[in-house]
Amino acid sequence: MSVAEVNLLNIVLMGLSAAVAWSHPVETFLFVYGFLGPLHYLTEISWLHDKKWFAHGRRFWIAPSIAAVAAAALYAWSNHVAPAERAAALAEGRAMRPLTPTAPFFGTTLNVTELLLVGIVAATVAAAFVRNGARRLWIAAAGLGVGLLLWPMQPWRLFLIYFLSTFVHVFLFTNCFMLYGSQKSRSLTGYAAWAVHLGLGALLLFNGDDGFGALPERATYEKLGSFDGLAMVTARSLGFPTDPGPKLLASLVAVLRFMAFAYTYHYLNWFSKTGIIRWHEMPRRRLGVILATWIASAALYAWDWQKGFIALLALSLAHVYLEFPLNWRTFVGIAQEFRARATSRAAPRTGGVVATPAVD
């Protein structure tokens, strides 16, 4: 398929994703996360490995992988905290933050999971752009220091613990990849797909619908687990009504529809780009391991969704953290493309020809 055909296919996939997310947000999310999610994690990690992680340093993968395992272990620990402790946390106003071990810091408390995230963001930024190992360590340390200085800011902490590995990864980064690809290919259909992605996301999130009939029976809804908390935090962060009542239902449904759309299209976008980024080209033995692991993972989710989530959480987080260098490089690439376009338009004409700089 040509680039234009892939872009048009993705517009169709976005429409289908939005349609099922609108009518059945919870069921759609549970299905795609449990069925498509593990295959996406495994194939993307394989592709990133073949691309040398888009990072400097042969052992780059170790730190993000350790951080992912540690964050998943902390989540599993917090998920088994006694109900009395959870009630105490709610009474103390800690409902907006996961229950993980904390330590004193700058007159507040340092959430260990948040510390891991600040550290891995700083380390991956350094790995993406700095070749020298000693300089990478200094820059990572400086980035960690900046992150800690921002600690008292609640939006910064909410961004790290709730949004970076969820909506930022599946919606914002996906949208940025689409924009950068369109810039590089000068594709009108690419820009159209990018705009449709933004538009459908906004439509689902700010639809103003009362949400009646969109939520399934309680047993299905409760499978969401921590994602229910994500929906509530997102609604509060956007200023949606969250007091008990019909308006709270409308707020939650809007966020859940957006969540279902973002995750569904994130996975479909990856699988539709096989012919472009060729992530499927791998040794047969590795492909066999991936397929066997995916089948086992999907079976575990089908048996018990929450147990599947806990078991696969480290893998899910690892694919997010390992992708960070590519994310940071994409942001820089987008800025360079905009700068190149601006420089080209501002360049003086010589002999009727506009001088255009080379684009990296």
C-alpha positions in Angstrom: 0.0 0.0 0.0 1.1 3.5 -0.7 1.5 6.2 2.0 -1.7 7.9 0.9 -3.6 4.6 0.9 -2.3 3.8 4.5 -3.4 7.3 5.6 -6.9 6.8 4.1 -7.1 3.4 5.8 -6.2 5.0 9.1 -9.0 7.6 8.7 -11.4 4.7 8.3 -9.9 2.9 11.4 -10.3 6.1 13.4 -14.0 6.3 12.4 -14.6 2.7 13.4 -12.6 3.2 16.7 -14.7 6.3 17.6 -18.0 4.6 16.7 -17.4 1.6 19.0 -15.9 3.8 21.7 -19.0 6.0 21.7 -21.5 3.1 22.0 -19.5 0.7 24.2 -16.6 2.5 25.8 -15.8 0.1 28.7 -16.3 -3.2 26.7 -14.2 -1.8 23.8 -11.4 -0.7 26.1 -11.3 -4.0 28.0 -11.2 -6.0 24.8 -8.5 -4.0 22.9 -6.3 -3.6 26.0 -6.4 -7.3 26.8 -6.3 -8.7 23.2 -4.4 -6.3 21.1 -2.3 -4.7 23.8 0.1 -7.6 24.6 0.8 -8.2 20.9 1.5 -4.4 20.5 3.9 -4.4 23.4 5.9 -7.4 22.2 6.1 -6.4 18.6 7.1 -2.8 19.4 9.8 -3.9 21.8 11.1 -6.2 19.1 11.2 -3.4 16.6 12.8 -0.9 19.0 15.5 -3.5 19.7 16.3 -3.8 16.0 16.4 0.0 15.8 18.8 0.1 18.8 16.1 1.8 20.9 16.8 5.1 19.0 19.2 5.7 21.9 22.9 5.9 22.5 24.5 3.2 24.6 24.3 -0.5 24.1 22.8 -1.2 27.5 20.2 1.6 27.4 17.4 -1.0 27.7 18.4 -2.1 31.2 17.3 1.0 33.1 13.8 1.4 31.5 13.2 -2.3 32.0 14.2 -2.2 35.7 12.0 0.8 36.2 9.1 -0.9 34.6 9.4 -4.0 36.8 9.8 -1.8 39.9 6.8 0.3 39.1 4.7 -2.8 38.3 5.8 -4.4 41.6 4.8 -1.2 43.5 1.4 -1.2 41.9 0.9 -4.8 42.8 1.9 -4.0 46.4 -0.5 -1.1 46.6 -3.3 -3.1 45.1 -3.2 -5.4 48.2 -3.1 -2.6 50.8 -5.7 -3.3 53.5 -9.1 -1.6 53.0 -8.7 0.3 56.3 -5.5 1.9 54.9 -7.3 2.8 51.7 -10.1 4.4 53.7 -7.6 6.4 55.7 -6.0 7.6 52.5 -9.3 8.8 51.2 -10.0 10.6 54.5 -6.5 12.3 54.3 -7.2 13.5 50.8 -4.7 11.2 49.1 -7.3 9.7 46.8 -5.7 11.5 43.8 -2.4 9.5 44.3 -1.7 5.8 44.3 -0.8 4.2 47.6 2.9 3.4 47.2 5.8 3.8 49.6 6.7 7.5 50.3 9.6 9.4 51.9 9.9 13.0 53.2 11.0 15.5 50.6 10.8 19.4 50.6 8.1 19.4 53.3 5.9 16.9 51.3 6.1 13.2 50.5 8.0 11.6 47.8 6.1 8.8 46.0 8.5 6.1 45.0 6.7 5.5 41.7 6.9 9.2 40.8 10.7 9.2 41.6 11.1 6.3 39.2 9.3 8.1 36.4 11.3 11.4 36.9 14.5 9.4 36.8 13.5 7.4 33.6 12.4 10.5 31.8 15.7 12.3 32.6 17.7 9.2 31.6 15.9 8.6 28.3 16.3 12.3 27.3 20.0 12.0 27.8 20.2 8.7 26.0 18.3 10.1 23.0 20.7 13.0 22.3 24.0 12.5 24.0 26.7 10.1 22.8 29.3 10.5 25.6 28.5 8.2 28.5 29.8 10.5 31.2 27.8 13.4 29.8 24.7 11.3 29.6 25.0 10.6 33.4 25.5 14.4 34.1 22.5 15.4 32.0 20.3 12.6 33.5 21.3 13.8 37.0 20.5 17.4 36.1 17.1 16.3 34.6 16.4 14.4 37.8 17.2 17.5 39.8 14.9 19.7 37.8 12.1 17.1 38.2 12.6 17.1 41.9 12.5 20.9 42.1 9.1 20.7 40.4 7.8 18.2 43.0 5.6 20.6 45.0 3.5 21.3 41.8 0.5 18.9 41.9 -0.1 19.1 38.1 3.4 17.9 37.5 2.9 14.9 39.8 -0.5 14.0 38.3 1.1 14.2 34.8 3.8 11.8 35.8 1.8 9.2 37.8 -1.5 9.2 35.8 -1.1 10.6 32.3 2.5 10.0 31.0 2.1 6.2 30.6 -1.5 6.4 29.5 -3.1 9.2 27.5 0.2 10.9 26.7 1.5 7.7 25.3 -1.5 6.4 23.4 -2.9 9.7 22.2 -0.4 12.6 22.3 2.7 10.6 21.1 0.6 8.8 18.4 -0.6 12.2 17.2 2.9 13.6 17.1 4.2 10.6 15.1 1.4 11.2 12.6 2.3 14.9 12.3 6.0 14.2 11.9 5.4 11.6 9.3 3.2 14.0 7.4 5.8 16.7 7.6 8.5 14.4 6.3 6.4 12.9 3.4 4.7 16.2 2.6 1.5 14.2 2.6 -1.9 15.9 2.4 -3.7 12.7 3.4 -1.3 12.4 6.3 -2.3 15.9 7.5 -5.9 15.0 7.1 -5.5 11.8 9.2 -3.7 13.9 11.9 -6.5 16.4 12.0 -9.2 13.7 12.1 -7.4 12.1 15.0 -7.4 15.3 17.0 -11.0 16.1 16.0 -12.5 12.8 17.0 -10.6 12.8 20.3 -12.0 16.2 21.1 -15.5 15.2 20.0 -15.5 12.2 22.3 -14.0 14.0 25.3 -16.2 17.2 25.0 -19.3 15.7 23.6 -21.8 17.0 26.2 -23.8 13.8 26.1 -25.5 12.7 29.4 -23.9 9.2 29.1 -27.1 7.4 29.7 -26.9 3.7 28.7 -23.2 3.9 27.8 -22.0 2.0 30.9 -22.3 -1.8 31.2 -23.3 -3.8 34.2 -21.4 -3.3 37.4 -19.3 -6.5 37.1 -17.9 -5.4 33.7 -17.3 -1.8 34.8 -15.4 -2.9 37.9 -12.8 -4.7 35.7 -11.4 -1.3 34.8 -9.7 -1.2 38.2 -7.2 1.7 38.2 -8.5 3.0 34.9 -11.6 4.0 36.7 -9.4 6.2 38.9 -7.7 7.6 35.8 -11.1 8.6 34.4 -12.0 10.4 37.6 -8.6 12.2 37.8 -8.9 13.2 34.1 -12.4 14.6 34.7 -11.3 16.6 37.7 -8.2 17.9 35.8 -10.4 19.1 32.9 -12.8 20.8 35.3 -15.7 18.4 34.5 -18.4 18.0 37.2 -17.4 15.2 39.6 -19.9 15.6 42.4 -22.2 12.6 42.8 -25.1 12.8 40.4 -26.0 12.6 36.7 -23.3 15.1 35.8 -20.6 12.8 37.3 -21.9 10.0 35.1 -21.7 12.3 32.0 -18.1 13.3 33.0 -16.9 9.7 33.4 -18.6 8.5 30.2 -16.9 11.2 28.2 -13.5 10.3 29.5 -14.1 6.6 29.1 -15.1 7.1 25.5 -12.0 9.1 24.8 -9.9 6.4 26.6 -11.5 3.6 24.5 -10.9 5.6 21.3 -7.3 6.5 22.1 -6.2 2.9 23.0 -8.1 1.3 20.2 -6.7 3.5 17.5 -3.2 3.5 19.0 -3.1 -0.3 18.5 -4.8 -0.3 15.1 -2.4 2.5 13.9 0.6 0.3 14.9 -0.7 -2.8 13.1 -1.7 -0.8 10.0 1.8 0.6 9.5 3.4 -2.8 8.9 4.4 -2.0 5.4 5.8 1.4 6.3 8.0 0.7 9.3 8.2 -3.0 8.7 8.1 -4.0 12.4 7.2 -7.5 11.4 10.6 -8.3 9.9 12.3 -10.4 12.6 13.8 -13.8 13.1 11.4 -16.7 13.0 12.3 -17.9 16.4 11.6 -14.5 17.9 8.3 -14.3 16.0 7.3 -17.7 17.5 8.1 -16.6 21.0 6.1 -13.4 20.5 3.0 -15.3 19.1 3.1 -17.9 21.9 3.5 -15.2 24.6 0.6 -13.2 23.0 -1.7 -16.2 23.0 -0.9 -17.0 26.6 -1.5 -13.3 27.6 -4.8 -13.0 25.8 -5.9 -16.3 27.4 -5.0 -14.9 30.9 -6.9 -11.7 30.3 -9.9 -13.8 29.1 -9.8 -15.9 32.3 -9.3 -13.0 34.7 -8.9 -9.4 33.4 -7.4 -8.0 36.6 -4.9 -10.9 37.0 -3.9 -10.4 33.3 -3.4 -6.7 33.9 -1.2 -7.2 36.9 0.8 -10.0 35.2 1.4 -7.9 32.0 1.9 -4.5 33.7 5.7 -4.6 33.7 5.7 -5.5 29.9 3.2 -2.7 29.2 5.3 -0.1 31.1 8.5 -1.4 29.6 7.2 -0.7 26.1 6.2 2.8 27.1 9.6 3.6 28.8 11.7 2.0 26.0 9.9 4.2 23.5 10.8 7.5 25.2 13.9 8.2 23.2 11.9 7.9 20.0 9.3 10.3 21.5 11.8 12.9 22.4 13.5 12.7 19.0 10.1 13.1 17.3 9.4 16.3 19.2 12.8 17.7 18.1 12.1 16.5 14.5 8.7 18.3 14.5 10.3 21.5 15.7 13.1 21.2 13.0 10.5 20.7 10.3 8.6 23.8 11.3 11.8 25.8 11.5 12.9 24.6 8.0 9.5 25.6 6.6 9.7 29.0 8.2 13.3 29.5 7.0 12.3 28.5 3.5 9.4 31.0 3.4 11.6 33.8 4.7 14.5 33.1 2.4 15.2 35.8 -0.3 14.4 35.0 -3.9 17.5 34.8 -6.2 16.8 34.6 -9.9 13.2 33.7 -9.3 14.1 30.6 -7.3 13.5 30.3 -3.5 16.5 29.0 -1.7 15.5 26.2 0.5 17.7 24.6 3.2 18.2 20.9 3.5 16.0 19.2 6.0 17.7 16.6 8.3 
